[in-house]
Amino acid sequence: MIARFEELDWQLTPMGDLTLRRRFEPAASQEIYEVKLGDEYLMSSLFTVAEVALADLGLAAVTTEKIDVLVGGLGLGYTAVAALRDPRVTSLTVIDRLAAVIGWHERMLLPAASDLVTDARTSLVCDDFFAVMRAAPAPDHAGYDAILLDVDHSPRHQLDATHADLYTVNGLRALDRHLRPRGVFALWSDDPPDAEFMVKMRAVFDDCAAHVVEFDNPVTGGVSSNTVFVGVTRKR
Protein backbone atom coordinates (compact mmCIF):
# COMPACT_ATOMS: atom_id res chain seq x y z
CA MET A 1 0.00 0.00 0.00
CA ILE A 2 1.45 3.38 -1.02
CA ALA A 3 1.08 6.15 1.55
CA ARG A 4 -1.01 9.04 0.28
CA PHE A 5 1.34 11.49 1.93
CA GLU A 6 4.61 11.17 3.85
CA GLU A 7 6.84 13.97 5.14
CA LEU A 8 10.43 12.77 4.77
CA ASP A 9 12.15 15.81 6.24
CA TRP A 10 11.44 19.26 7.61
CA GLN A 11 14.10 21.80 8.47
CA LEU A 12 14.20 25.49 9.30
CA THR A 13 16.62 27.23 6.93
CA PRO A 14 17.76 30.85 6.45
CA MET A 15 15.29 31.03 3.55
CA GLY A 16 12.32 29.60 5.47
CA ASP A 17 10.75 26.23 6.32
CA LEU A 18 12.02 23.56 3.93
CA THR A 19 9.96 20.40 3.49
CA LEU A 20 10.61 17.22 1.53
CA ARG A 21 7.60 14.99 1.08
CA ARG A 22 6.60 11.89 -0.83
CA ARG A 23 3.05 11.30 -1.94
CA PHE A 24 0.95 9.41 -4.44
CA GLU A 25 -0.28 11.54 -7.34
CA PRO A 26 -3.58 10.10 -8.62
CA ALA A 27 -3.47 12.06 -11.89
CA ALA A 28 -0.22 10.32 -12.84
CA SER A 29 -0.81 7.07 -10.92
CA GLN A 30 2.67 7.28 -9.46
CA GLU A 31 4.62 8.15 -6.35
CA ILE A 32 6.29 11.56 -6.51
CA TYR A 33 8.68 13.63 -4.43
CA GLU A 34 8.20 17.35 -3.95
CA VAL A 35 9.90 20.21 -2.12
CA LYS A 36 8.29 23.22 -0.51
CA LEU A 37 9.93 26.36 0.87
CA GLY A 38 7.42 27.93 3.20
CA ASP A 39 4.14 27.93 1.26
CA GLU A 40 5.93 27.89 -2.11
CA TYR A 41 6.35 24.74 -4.21
CA LEU A 42 9.94 24.59 -5.45
CA MET A 43 10.10 21.36 -7.40
CA SER A 44 8.45 18.03 -8.08
CA SER A 45 9.69 14.75 -9.48
CA LEU A 46 6.51 14.74 -11.59
CA PHE A 47 8.06 17.42 -13.81
CA THR A 48 11.71 16.73 -14.63
CA VAL A 49 11.85 17.03 -18.43
CA ALA A 50 13.13 20.62 -18.42
CA GLU A 51 15.62 19.94 -15.61
CA VAL A 52 17.13 17.17 -17.74
CA ALA A 53 16.99 19.44 -20.80
CA LEU A 54 19.00 22.06 -18.93
CA ALA A 55 21.93 19.64 -18.81
CA ASP A 56 21.37 18.23 -22.29
CA LEU A 57 21.03 21.61 -24.03
CA GLY A 58 23.84 23.20 -22.05
CA LEU A 59 26.34 20.41 -22.65
CA ALA A 60 25.33 20.07 -26.31
CA ALA A 61 26.73 23.58 -26.82
CA VAL A 62 30.12 22.59 -25.35
CA THR A 63 32.61 21.57 -28.03
CA THR A 64 35.48 20.29 -25.88
CA GLU A 65 36.26 16.60 -25.45
CA LYS A 66 36.52 16.81 -21.65
CA ILE A 67 34.06 18.84 -19.60
CA ASP A 68 34.20 20.19 -16.07
CA VAL A 69 30.66 21.16 -15.01
CA LEU A 70 29.34 23.43 -12.28
CA VAL A 71 25.66 23.10 -11.34
CA GLY A 72 24.02 25.83 -9.30
CA GLY A 73 21.14 24.31 -7.34
CA LEU A 74 20.99 20.63 -6.42
CA GLY A 75 17.26 20.20 -5.89
CA LEU A 76 16.05 16.67 -6.61
CA GLY A 77 19.24 16.01 -8.58
CA TYR A 78 17.88 15.47 -12.08
CA THR A 79 20.03 18.11 -13.81
CA ALA A 80 23.20 16.82 -12.16
CA VAL A 81 22.46 13.18 -12.99
CA ALA A 82 21.66 14.11 -16.60
CA ALA A 83 25.02 15.89 -16.85
CA LEU A 84 26.82 12.78 -15.59
CA ARG A 85 25.34 10.78 -18.46
CA ASP A 86 27.53 12.76 -20.87
CA PRO A 87 30.72 10.64 -21.16
CA ARG A 88 32.79 13.79 -21.71
CA VAL A 89 32.11 15.00 -18.17
CA THR A 90 35.23 14.52 -16.04
CA SER A 91 34.06 16.42 -12.97
CA LEU A 92 30.74 17.70 -11.65
CA THR A 93 30.57 20.24 -8.84
CA VAL A 94 27.12 21.02 -7.44
CA ILE A 95 26.64 24.05 -5.21
CA ASP A 96 23.57 24.39 -3.02
CA ARG A 97 23.01 26.94 -0.29
CA LEU A 98 20.89 24.58 1.79
CA ALA A 99 22.77 21.89 3.68
CA ALA A 100 19.45 20.07 4.14
CA VAL A 101 19.16 19.45 0.40
CA ILE A 102 22.65 18.00 0.21
CA GLY A 103 21.80 15.86 3.23
CA TRP A 104 18.76 14.41 1.47
CA HIS A 105 21.02 13.05 -1.25
CA GLU A 106 23.72 11.84 1.13
CA ARG A 107 21.01 10.01 3.11
CA MET A 108 19.63 8.51 -0.11
CA LEU A 109 16.14 9.92 0.43
CA LEU A 110 15.63 10.74 -3.26
CA PRO A 111 15.36 8.53 -6.36
CA ALA A 112 18.30 10.20 -8.15
CA ALA A 113 20.58 10.27 -5.11
CA SER A 114 22.39 6.98 -5.67
CA ASP A 115 23.43 7.78 -9.24
CA LEU A 116 24.70 11.14 -8.07
CA VAL A 117 26.56 10.59 -4.82
CA THR A 118 28.14 7.26 -5.77
CA ASP A 119 29.73 8.72 -8.92
CA ALA A 120 33.37 9.59 -8.24
CA ARG A 121 33.12 12.63 -10.51
CA THR A 122 30.62 14.33 -8.18
CA SER A 123 31.34 16.93 -5.50
CA LEU A 124 28.48 18.39 -3.45
CA VAL A 125 29.31 21.77 -1.95
CA CYS A 126 27.23 23.74 0.57
CA ASP A 127 27.70 27.38 -0.42
CA ASP A 128 25.92 30.38 -1.90
CA PHE A 129 26.22 29.98 -5.68
CA PHE A 130 25.48 33.66 -6.25
CA ALA A 131 28.20 34.78 -3.84
CA VAL A 132 30.65 32.39 -5.52
CA MET A 133 29.87 33.93 -8.90
CA ARG A 134 30.33 37.47 -7.56
CA ALA A 135 33.79 36.60 -6.25
CA ALA A 136 36.80 36.36 -8.52
CA PRO A 137 37.81 32.81 -9.45
CA ALA A 138 40.58 31.29 -7.38
CA PRO A 139 43.98 31.90 -9.05
CA ASP A 140 44.64 28.16 -9.27
CA HIS A 141 41.27 27.30 -10.81
CA ALA A 142 41.13 27.10 -14.61
CA GLY A 143 37.36 27.54 -14.78
CA TYR A 144 34.41 25.44 -15.93
CA ASP A 145 33.39 24.31 -19.39
CA ALA A 146 29.72 24.60 -18.44
CA ILE A 147 27.74 26.33 -15.71
CA LEU A 148 24.16 25.11 -15.35
CA LEU A 149 21.87 27.13 -13.09
CA ASP A 150 18.48 26.14 -11.66
CA VAL A 151 17.74 27.98 -8.43
CA ASP A 152 15.20 30.74 -9.03
CA HIS A 153 11.83 30.54 -10.73
CA SER A 154 13.11 32.80 -13.51
CA PRO A 155 15.37 35.83 -14.08
CA ARG A 156 12.44 38.02 -12.97
CA HIS A 157 11.23 35.89 -10.07
CA GLN A 158 13.93 35.03 -7.54
CA LEU A 159 13.65 33.00 -4.36
CA ASP A 160 15.83 35.56 -2.60
CA ALA A 161 16.37 39.25 -3.39
CA THR A 162 20.15 38.78 -3.12
CA HIS A 163 20.05 36.71 -6.32
CA ALA A 164 18.79 39.53 -8.53
CA ASP A 165 22.17 41.00 -9.45
CA LEU A 166 23.23 37.86 -11.32
CA TYR A 167 20.53 38.48 -13.94
CA THR A 168 22.02 41.85 -14.92
CA VAL A 169 24.72 42.44 -17.52
CA ASN A 170 27.29 43.01 -14.78
CA GLY A 171 26.16 39.88 -12.96
CA LEU A 172 26.45 37.76 -16.09
CA ARG A 173 29.92 39.21 -16.74
CA ALA A 174 30.94 38.21 -13.22
CA LEU A 175 29.69 34.67 -13.89
CA ASP A 176 31.50 34.64 -17.23
CA ARG A 177 34.84 34.98 -15.39
CA HIS A 178 34.30 31.44 -14.10
CA LEU A 179 34.04 29.92 -17.60
CA ARG A 180 36.87 28.59 -19.71
CA PRO A 181 37.24 29.74 -23.32
CA ARG A 182 34.14 28.70 -25.31
CA GLY A 183 32.47 27.65 -22.07
CA VAL A 184 28.68 27.57 -21.82
CA PHE A 185 26.19 29.13 -19.43
CA ALA A 186 22.71 27.57 -19.33
CA LEU A 187 19.77 28.69 -17.17
CA TRP A 188 16.42 27.06 -16.36
CA SER A 189 13.35 29.30 -16.12
CA ASP A 190 9.72 28.62 -15.30
CA ASP A 191 8.68 31.61 -17.42
CA PRO A 192 8.38 31.90 -21.22
CA PRO A 193 11.35 33.28 -23.18
CA ASP A 194 12.19 36.75 -21.93
CA ALA A 195 13.20 39.26 -24.63
CA GLU A 196 14.65 41.71 -22.11
CA PHE A 197 16.81 39.05 -20.49
CA MET A 198 17.96 37.87 -23.92
CA VAL A 199 19.31 41.38 -24.59
CA LYS A 200 21.38 41.05 -21.41
CA MET A 201 22.55 37.57 -22.42
CA ARG A 202 23.67 38.82 -25.83
CA ALA A 203 25.64 41.63 -24.20
CA VAL A 204 27.88 38.99 -22.60
CA PHE A 205 27.59 35.74 -24.57
CA ASP A 206 27.60 34.53 -28.17
CA ASP A 207 25.22 32.04 -29.81
CA CYS A 208 22.44 32.88 -27.36
CA ALA A 209 19.20 30.92 -27.54
CA ALA A 210 16.02 30.54 -25.50
CA HIS A 211 14.79 26.95 -25.88
CA VAL A 212 11.17 26.23 -25.03
CA VAL A 213 10.89 22.77 -23.45
CA GLU A 214 7.40 21.31 -23.53
CA PHE A 215 6.13 18.35 -21.50
CA ASP A 216 2.85 16.64 -20.75
CA ASN A 217 1.18 17.76 -17.55
CA PRO A 218 -0.98 14.95 -16.13
CA VAL A 219 -2.41 17.25 -13.45
CA THR A 220 -3.90 19.72 -15.94
CA GLY A 221 -4.31 17.23 -18.76
CA GLY A 222 -2.49 19.63 -21.09
CA VAL A 223 1.03 20.61 -22.06
CA SER A 224 3.27 22.80 -19.93
CA SER A 225 6.60 24.40 -20.78
CA ASN A 226 9.76 25.83 -19.28
CA THR A 227 12.61 27.76 -20.89
CA VAL A 228 16.31 26.98 -21.05
CA PHE A 229 18.56 29.92 -21.91
CA VAL A 230 21.98 29.06 -23.38
CA GLY A 231 24.96 31.26 -24.21
CA VAL A 232 28.63 30.67 -25.11
CA THR A 233 31.41 32.78 -23.62
CA ARG A 234 33.35 35.03 -25.99
CA LYS A 235 36.66 34.06 -24.45
CA ARG A 236 38.91 32.25 -26.90
GUMARKE-623259 format. One record per atom (N, C-alpha, C): z, y, x; residue in one letter. Coordinates in steps of 0.2 Angstrom, whole numbers, plus 5000, padded with zeros to 4 digits. Layout:
ZYXA
...
//
This chain:
500049945004M
500050005000M
500050065004M
499550115003I
499550175007I
499950225004I
500350255008A
500850315005A
500350375003A
500550394997R
500150454995R
500250514999R
500850525002F
501050575007F
501550565012F
501450575018E
501950565023E
501950615028E
502550655029E
502650705034E
502750665041E
502350675046L
502450645052L
502850685057L
502750755056D
503150795061D
503250865058D
503750895059W
503850965057W
504251005063W
503951055065Q
504251095071Q
504251175069Q
504751205071L
504751275071L
504351305078L
503851345077T
503551365083T
503551445083T
503351475089P
503251545089P
502751575084P
502351535081M
501851555076M
502051535069M
502551505068G
502751485062G
502951415061G
503051385055D
503251315054D
502551275055D
502551225059L
502051185060L
502151115057L
501651085053T
501751025050T
501150975051T
501350915053L
500850865053L
500950815048L
500450805043R
500550755038R
499950705037R
500150645034R
499650595033R
499650585026R
499050585022R
499050565015R
498450535013R
498450505007F
497850475005F
497450525001F
496850535002E
496350584999E
495950544994E
496150544987P
495750514982P
494950524982P
494850584983A
494150604983A
493650574988A
493950554994A
493650524999A
493850445000A
494350424996S
494550354996S
494750335003S
495150385006Q
495350365013Q
495950405015Q
496250385020E
496850415023E
496650465028E
496950525027I
496750585031I
497450615035I
497350645040Y
497850685043Y
497650765043Y
498150805042E
498050875041E
498650915044E
498550975046V
498951015049V
499051085046V
499651105045K
499751165041K
500251205046K
500051275046L
500451325050L
500751375044L
501351365043G
501651405037G
501351375031G
501051425027D
500651405021D
499951395022D
499751395028E
498951395030E
498751335032E
498251305029Y
497951245032Y
497551255038Y
497651225043L
497351235050L
496751185051L
496851125049M
496351075050M
496451005047M
495950965046S
496050905042S
495550855045S
495750795046S
495350745048S
494750725043S
494750755037L
494250745033L
493650775035L
493750835038F
493150875040F
493150885048F
492750845051T
492750845059T
492050845061T
491550855057V
490850855059V
490750915064V
490950975062A
490851035066A
491251035072A
491851005072E
492251005078E
491850955083E
491550905081V
491150865086V
490550905088V
490250935083A
489650975085A
489751035090A
490451055090L
490551105095L
490451075102L
490751015103A
490650985110A
489950965111A
489550935106D
488950915107D
488450975108D
488451025104L
488051085105L
488151125112L
488851135113G
489051165119G
488751125125G
488951065126L
488751025132L
487951015132L
487651015126A
486851005127A
486551065130A
486951125130A
486651185134A
486751185141A
487251135143V
487351135151V
486851095154V
486551115160T
486051085163T
486251045169T
486851055171T
487151015177T
487250945176T
487250905182E
487350835181E
488050815181E
488550855183K
489250845183K
489550905179K
489950895174I
490250945170I
491050945170I
491351005172D
492051015171D
492151055165D
492451035160V
492551065153V
493251095152V
493251145149L
493951175147L
493851185139L
494351155136V
494351155128V
494951205127V
494851255123G
495351295120G
495551275113G
496151245112G
496351225106G
496351145105G
496851105105L
496851035105L
496751015098L
497151035093G
497151015086G
497150945085G
496750915081L
496750835080L
496350805086L
496050835090G
495750805096G
495050785096G
494650805090Y
494050775089Y
493550815094Y
493550875095T
493150915100T
493250885107T
493850875109A
493950845116A
493650775117A
493850735112V
493550665112V
492750665112V
492450705108A
491750715108A
491450735115A
491850775118A
491650795125A
491650745130A
492150705130L
492250645134L
491750595133L
491350595128R
490850545127R
490250565131R
490150625133D
489650645138D
489750615145D
489350565147P
489450535154P
489450585159P
489250645158R
489150695164R
489850725165R
490350725160V
490950755161V
491450725166V
491650755171T
492050735176T
492750755175T
492850805172S
493550825170S
493550865164S
494150855160L
494250885154L
494950915154L
494950985153T
495651015153T
495651045146T
496251025142V
496351055136V
496951095136V
496851165134I
497451205133I
497651215126I
498251205124D
498551225118D
499251265119D
499251315115R
499951355115R
500551315112R
500351265108L
500951235104L
501151165108L
501651165111A
501851095114A
501951045109A
502051055102A
502151005097A
501450975096A
500951005097V
500250975096V
500150925102V
500250955108I
500150905113I
500550845112I
501250855110G
501650795109G
501450745104G
501050775099W
500750725094W
500350675097W
499950705102H
499450655105H
499750615110H
500250635114E
500650595119E
501050545115E
501250555109R
501650505105R
501150465101R
500450475102M
499950435098M
500050435091M
500150495088L
500250505081L
499650515077L
499050525081L
498450545078L
497850495080L
497350485076P
496850435077P
496450445083P
496350505085A
495950515092A
496350515098A
497050505097A
497450515103A
497350465109A
497250405107S
497250355112S
496650365116S
496050385113D
495450395117D
495550455122D
495950505120L
496050565123L
496550555129L
497150535128V
497650535133V
497550475138V
497250425136T
497150365141T
496550375145T
496150425144D
495550445149D
495850485155D
495650455161A
495950485167A
495650555168A
495150575165R
494750635166R
495150695162R
495650675158T
495950725153T
496650755156T
496650815155S
497350855157S
497450895151S
498050885148L
498350925142L
498850975145L
498651035144V
499051095147V
499351135141V
500051145141C
500351195136C
500351265139C
499951305136D
499851375138D
499451415133D
499451475134D
499051525130D
498351535132D
497951505129F
497251505131F
496951575132F
497151615127F
496951685127F
497251725133F
497851715135A
498151745141A
497751715147A
497651655147V
497251625153V
496651655154V
496251675149M
495551705149M
495651775151M
496151805150R
496251875152R
496351885159R
496751835162A
496951835169A
496351815173A
496351845179A
495751825184A
495851745186A
495251715187P
495351645189P
495651635196P
496051585197A
496351565203A
495851565209A
496051595214P
495551595220P
495251535222P
495651475221D
495451415223D
495051375218D
494951405212H
494651375206H
493951395206H
493451345206A
492751355206A
492451375199A
492851365194G
492651385187G
492451325183G
492251335177Y
492051275172Y
491351285170Y
491051225169D
490351225167D
490251235159D
490851225156A
490851235149A
491551255146A
491551305142I
492151325139I
492051315131I
492451275128L
492351265121L
493051285117L
492951325112L
493551365109L
493551345102L
494051325100D
494251315092D
494951325091D
495151385090V
495851405089V
495851445082V
495551495082D
495551545076D
495051515071D
495151545065H
494651535059H
493951555061H
493951615064S
493251645066S
493451705070S
492951735073P
493051795077P
493351855073P
493251855066R
493551905062R
494251885059R
494351825059H
495051795056H
495451755061H
495851785064Q
496251755070Q
496951735067Q
497251685070L
497851655068L
498451705071L
498251735076D
498751785079D
498351845081D
498651905080A
498351965082A
498251975089A
498551935093T
498451945101T
497851915103T
497551875099H
496851845100H
496251885100H
496351945096A
495751985094A
495352005100A
495652025105D
495352055111D
494852005114D
494851945113L
494351895116L
493751905113L
493751925106Y
493051925103Y
492751995103Y
492952035108T
492552095110T
492152085116T
491752135118V
491252125124V
491752115130V
492252165131N
492652155136N
493052085137N
493252065131G
493551995131G
493151945133G
492451945130L
492051895132L
491851895140L
491851955142R
491651965150R
492251935154R
492851945151A
493451915155A
493351835155A
493251815149L
493151735148L
492551715153L
492051755153D
491451735158D
491651725165D
492151765167R
492351755174R
492551685176R
492751645171H
492951575171H
492451525171H
491851545170L
491251505170L
490851495177L
490651445179R
490151435184R
489551465183R
489051475188P
488351495186P
488051445181P
487751475176R
487351445171R
487851395166R
488551415167G
489051385162G
488951405155G
489251375151V
489151385143V
489851395140V
489751445135F
490351465131F
490151445124F
490551405120A
490351385114A
491051395109A
490951415103L
491451435099L
491351415092L
491851385089W
491851355082W
492051415078W
491751415072S
491951465067S
491951445060S
492451455056D
492451435049D
491951485044D
491751535047D
491351585043D
490551575045D
490151605041P
489451595042P
489251635048P
488651635051P
488451665057P
488651745056P
488851775061D
489051845061D
488651885065D
488251925062A
487751965066A
488052015071A
488652045069E
488952095073E
489252055079E
489551995078F
489851955084F
489251935089F
488651915086M
488051895090M
487851955094M
487952015092V
487752075097V
488252075103V
488852065101K
489352055107K
489151995112K
489051945109M
488851885113M
488251895117M
487751935114R
487151945118R
487251995124R
487752035123A
487952085128A
488252055135A
488451985134V
488751955139V
488351895141V
488051855137F
487751795138F
487051795136F
486651745139D
485951735138D
485951675133D
485351665130D
485151605126D
485651595121D
485851655117C
486351645112C
486051625106C
486451585102A
486251555096A
486851545092A
486751545085A
487251535080A
487051475076A
487351415077H
487151355074H
487551345068H
487151335062V
487551315056V
487551245055V
488151215055V
488351145054V
488551125047V
488151085044E
488251075037E
488550995037E
488950985032F
489250925031F
489450915023F
489450855021D
489650835014D
490450855013D
490550875008N
491250895006N
491450855000N
491850795001P
491950754995P
492450784990P
492850834992V
493350864988V
492950914983V
492450944985T
492050994981T
491450954978T
491250904981G
490650864978G
490050894981G
490050954985G
489550984988G
489450984995G
489151034998V
489051035005V
489351095008V
489751085013S
490051145016S
489751155023S
489951215026S
489651225033S
490151265037S
490051255044N
490451295049N
489851325053N
490051365058T
489651395063T
489851375070T
489351365074V
489551355082V
489051405085V
489451455089F
489051505093F
489051475100F
488451485103V
488351455110V
488051515114V
488251525120G
487951565125G
487951545132G
487551565136V
487451535143V
487651595148V
488051585153T
488251645157T
487651665161T
487651725163R
487051755167R
487151745174R
487751725176K
487851705183K
487351655186K
487051665192R
486651615195R
486951585201R
//
